[in-house]
Amino acid sequence: MDNKYDVLQLLRQVAEGGVSPEQALHSLKRAPFEEDLGYAKVDYHRSVRQGAAEVIYGAGKTPEQIIGIATAMGARGCRNILITRMDEQAAQAVAQVLPLTYHALARFGLAFPEENRRRGKIVVATGGTSDLPVAEEAALTAEALGNRVTRLYDVGVAGLHRLLRRMDELLDARCVIAVAGMEGALASVVGGLVDCPVIAVPTSVGYGASFGGLSALLAMLNSCASGSSVVNIDNGFGAGYLASRINQMESIKEEAE
């Protein structure tokens, strides 16, 4: 059972009489839930519960540990395995052993990459070019999870006309990720323009009084724009993952109709 759709298919086969309840129970019993590698317990059941495989947080892990976890997941059929916050040295070591696509700007790796179907539309917008590493982490995460992504970069409030010129893309989105440092105003502006959820991502970009992104975080938390949520400072991955869930829910509803 690689994901929840495999389980659903099995249950449909039981309902249609093609598979007996006993056979289905046997298949579920054999489904691998976890493997203990000593330094990590790989959660194979994650995709069944949440619709996406476990994500590897690369920072603090040795290349050998990353390789071990990704290899175990790949052996179970996992593809497009996300590896976040992985430095270039670790990526080079992993790429010698496993198929890997690496994006240095976002420190983002994708092990066992393969093409996937991309649904709906997520917009990732940044206040400035300095926010790109966080924005790309969000965009690449969303794409790896099967979403179409439109990038609107350097459209901050210092030149509001740049954002307003892209209103068609914003209004066509099912979710917008607003990535900004400094005073973090972009999220409030976007939240007041669109009719879809907005995920605000404060970044650590800014001068001394920005306190490493704290000022942007507080501004976004205190936004008067309805329908906005806020993730942690520089957490592009978290924003991309949440946006994917929002977008996929809408896509599944449309396909069911």
C-alpha positions as CSV (number, residue, x, y, z in Angstrom):
1,M,0.0,0.0,0.0
2,D,2.0,3.0,-1.3
3,N,-0.7,5.6,-0.5
4,K,-4.3,6.1,0.6
5,Y,-5.6,5.7,-3.0
6,D,-4.2,2.1,-3.0
7,V,-6.1,1.4,0.1
8,L,-9.3,2.9,-1.3
9,Q,-8.9,0.8,-4.5
10,L,-8.5,-2.3,-2.4
11,L,-11.7,-1.5,-0.5
12,R,-13.5,-0.9,-3.7
13,Q,-12.4,-4.4,-4.9
14,V,-13.8,-5.9,-1.7
15,A,-17.1,-4.0,-2.2
16,E,-17.3,-5.3,-5.8
17,G,-16.6,-8.9,-4.8
18,G,-13.3,-9.1,-6.6
19,V,-11.3,-9.5,-3.4
20,S,-12.5,-11.3,-0.2
21,P,-12.3,-9.5,3.1
22,E,-9.8,-12.1,4.3
23,Q,-7.5,-11.3,1.3
24,A,-7.8,-7.6,1.9
25,L,-6.9,-8.1,5.6
26,H,-3.9,-10.1,4.6
27,S,-2.7,-7.4,2.2
28,L,-3.1,-4.7,4.9
29,K,-1.2,-6.8,7.4
30,R,1.7,-7.1,5.0
31,A,1.7,-3.4,4.2
32,P,4.9,-2.0,5.7
33,F,4.3,0.6,8.3
34,E,7.7,1.3,9.6
35,E,11.3,0.3,9.3
36,D,14.0,0.8,12.0
37,L,17.3,1.8,10.5
38,G,18.9,2.4,13.9
39,Y,19.3,6.2,13.4
40,A,15.8,6.6,11.9
41,K,12.5,5.0,11.8
42,V,11.1,5.3,8.3
43,D,7.3,5.8,8.3
44,Y,6.0,4.0,5.2
45,H,2.4,4.6,6.3
46,R,2.7,8.4,6.0
47,S,1.5,8.4,2.5
48,V,-1.6,6.4,3.4
49,R,-2.5,8.8,6.3
50,Q,-1.6,12.1,4.7
51,G,-1.4,11.5,0.9
52,A,2.3,12.1,0.6
53,A,5.4,10.2,1.6
54,E,7.6,11.1,4.5
55,V,9.9,14.1,3.9
56,I,13.5,14.0,4.8
57,Y,14.9,17.0,6.7
58,G,18.5,17.2,5.5
59,A,20.0,19.6,7.9
60,G,21.9,17.8,10.7
61,K,21.9,14.5,8.9
62,T,25.0,13.0,7.4
63,P,25.0,12.2,3.6
64,E,25.1,8.5,4.6
65,Q,21.9,8.9,6.8
66,I,20.1,10.7,4.0
67,I,21.1,8.0,1.5
68,G,20.0,5.2,3.9
69,I,16.6,6.7,4.5
70,A,16.0,7.6,0.8
71,T,17.2,4.1,-0.3
72,A,14.8,2.4,2.1
73,M,11.9,4.5,0.8
74,G,12.8,4.0,-2.8
75,A,12.9,0.2,-2.3
76,R,9.3,0.4,-1.2
77,G,8.3,2.3,-4.4
78,C,8.4,5.8,-3.1
79,R,9.2,8.4,-5.8
80,N,9.7,12.2,-5.7
81,I,11.1,11.9,-2.1
82,L,11.6,15.4,-0.8
83,I,14.8,16.3,1.0
84,T,14.8,19.8,2.5
85,R,17.6,22.0,3.8
86,M,20.3,19.8,2.2
87,D,23.6,21.5,1.5
88,E,25.5,21.1,-1.8
89,Q,28.2,18.8,-0.4
90,A,25.6,16.4,0.9
91,A,23.7,16.6,-2.4
92,Q,26.8,15.6,-4.3
93,A,27.3,12.6,-2.1
94,V,23.7,11.5,-2.5
95,A,23.7,12.0,-6.2
96,Q,26.6,9.5,-6.6
97,V,24.4,6.8,-5.1
98,L,20.8,7.7,-5.9
99,P,18.9,9.5,-8.7
100,L,18.6,13.0,-7.4
101,T,17.5,16.4,-8.7
102,Y,19.0,19.2,-6.6
103,H,18.2,22.9,-6.4
104,A,21.0,24.8,-4.7
105,L,19.1,28.1,-4.2
106,A,16.4,26.4,-2.2
107,R,18.7,23.7,-0.7
108,F,16.1,21.3,-2.0
109,G,16.5,17.7,-3.3
110,L,14.2,15.3,-5.0
111,A,15.3,11.6,-4.8
112,F,14.0,9.2,-7.4
113,P,12.4,12.0,-9.4
114,E,9.6,11.3,-11.9
115,E,7.0,13.3,-13.7
116,N,3.7,13.6,-11.9
117,R,0.3,15.0,-12.8
118,R,0.0,18.6,-11.7
119,R,-3.4,19.9,-10.6
120,G,-5.0,23.3,-10.0
121,K,-2.9,26.4,-9.5
122,I,-0.8,27.8,-6.6
123,V,0.8,31.2,-6.9
124,V,4.0,31.9,-5.0
125,A,4.7,35.6,-4.7
126,T,7.7,37.4,-3.1
127,G,8.3,40.8,-1.8
128,G,11.9,40.9,-3.3
129,T,14.6,38.9,-4.9
130,S,16.2,38.2,-1.6
131,D,13.2,36.1,-0.6
132,L,13.8,33.7,-3.5
133,P,15.4,30.9,-1.5
134,V,12.4,30.5,0.8
135,A,10.0,31.0,-2.1
136,E,11.7,28.4,-4.2
137,E,11.5,25.9,-1.4
138,A,7.7,26.5,-1.3
139,A,7.3,26.3,-5.0
140,L,9.4,23.2,-5.5
141,T,7.6,21.5,-2.6
142,A,4.3,22.2,-4.1
143,E,5.4,21.0,-7.6
144,A,6.8,17.8,-6.2
145,L,3.5,17.1,-4.5
146,G,1.6,17.4,-7.8
147,N,0.5,21.0,-8.1
148,R,0.8,23.6,-10.8
149,V,2.8,26.6,-9.6
150,T,3.0,30.2,-10.9
151,R,5.9,32.3,-9.7
152,L,5.4,36.0,-9.2
153,Y,8.8,37.3,-7.9
154,D,9.8,40.7,-6.8
155,V,6.3,42.2,-6.6
156,G,6.6,43.8,-3.2
157,V,4.8,46.8,-1.9
158,A,7.6,49.2,-2.6
159,G,6.5,49.0,-6.3
160,L,2.8,48.0,-5.9
161,H,2.2,48.4,-9.7
162,R,4.3,45.3,-10.3
163,L,1.8,43.2,-8.2
164,L,-1.3,44.8,-9.7
165,R,-0.1,44.0,-13.2
166,R,-0.4,40.3,-12.3
167,M,-3.9,40.3,-11.0
168,D,-5.1,37.8,-13.5
169,E,-2.7,35.2,-12.1
170,L,-3.6,36.0,-8.6
171,L,-7.4,35.8,-9.1
172,D,-7.0,32.5,-10.9
173,A,-5.2,30.8,-8.0
174,R,-6.7,28.4,-5.5
175,C,-4.1,29.4,-2.9
176,V,-1.4,32.1,-2.8
177,I,1.8,31.9,-0.8
178,A,3.1,35.4,0.0
179,V,6.8,35.4,0.9
180,A,8.3,38.6,2.4
181,G,10.8,39.9,4.8
182,M,11.3,43.5,5.9
183,E,7.8,44.7,7.3
184,G,6.0,41.7,5.7
185,A,3.3,43.8,4.2
186,L,2.9,41.8,1.0
187,A,0.7,39.2,2.7
188,S,-1.9,41.7,3.8
189,V,-2.0,43.4,0.4
190,V,-2.5,40.0,-1.4
191,G,-5.0,38.9,1.3
192,G,-7.1,42.0,0.5
193,L,-7.2,41.3,-3.3
194,V,-7.9,37.6,-3.7
195,D,-10.8,35.3,-2.8
196,C,-8.7,32.2,-2.0
197,P,-6.6,31.3,1.1
198,V,-3.3,33.1,1.6
199,I,-0.3,31.5,3.3
200,A,2.0,34.2,4.6
201,V,5.7,33.3,5.0
202,P,7.9,35.7,6.9
203,T,11.6,35.6,5.9
204,S,14.7,36.6,7.8
205,V,15.5,39.2,5.1
206,G,15.8,42.8,6.5
207,Y,17.9,45.2,8.4
208,G,18.7,45.2,12.1
209,A,15.3,46.1,13.5
210,S,13.7,43.2,11.5
211,F,15.2,40.9,14.2
212,G,15.8,38.0,11.8
213,G,12.3,38.0,10.5
214,L,10.5,38.5,13.8
215,S,9.0,41.9,12.7
216,A,7.6,40.3,9.5
217,L,6.2,37.4,11.5
218,L,4.4,39.7,13.9
219,A,3.1,41.9,11.1
220,M,1.7,38.9,9.3
221,L,0.1,37.5,12.5
222,N,-1.5,40.9,13.1
223,S,-2.8,41.3,9.5
224,C,-6.3,42.6,9.1
225,A,-6.7,40.6,5.9
226,S,-9.2,37.8,6.4
227,G,-8.4,34.3,5.1
228,S,-4.7,34.4,5.8
229,S,-2.6,32.0,7.8
230,V,1.1,32.3,8.8
231,V,3.9,29.7,9.0
232,N,7.2,30.0,10.7
233,I,10.1,32.3,9.6
234,D,11.7,31.0,6.4
235,N,9.4,27.9,6.4
236,G,8.9,27.6,2.6
237,F,8.4,23.9,2.9
238,G,5.6,24.2,5.4
239,A,3.8,26.8,3.2
240,G,4.2,24.6,0.0
241,Y,2.9,21.5,1.8
242,L,-0.1,23.4,3.2
243,A,-0.9,25.0,-0.1
244,S,-0.7,21.6,-1.8
245,R,-3.4,20.2,0.6
246,I,-5.7,23.2,0.0
247,N,-5.3,22.9,-3.8
248,Q,-5.6,19.1,-3.9
249,M,-8.8,19.2,-1.9
250,E,-10.4,21.5,-4.5
251,S,-9.0,19.5,-7.4
252,I,-10.4,16.2,-6.0
253,K,-13.8,17.9,-5.6
254,E,-13.9,19.1,-9.2
255,E,-12.8,15.6,-10.5
256,A,-15.5,13.9,-8.4
257,E,-18.1,16.3,-10.0
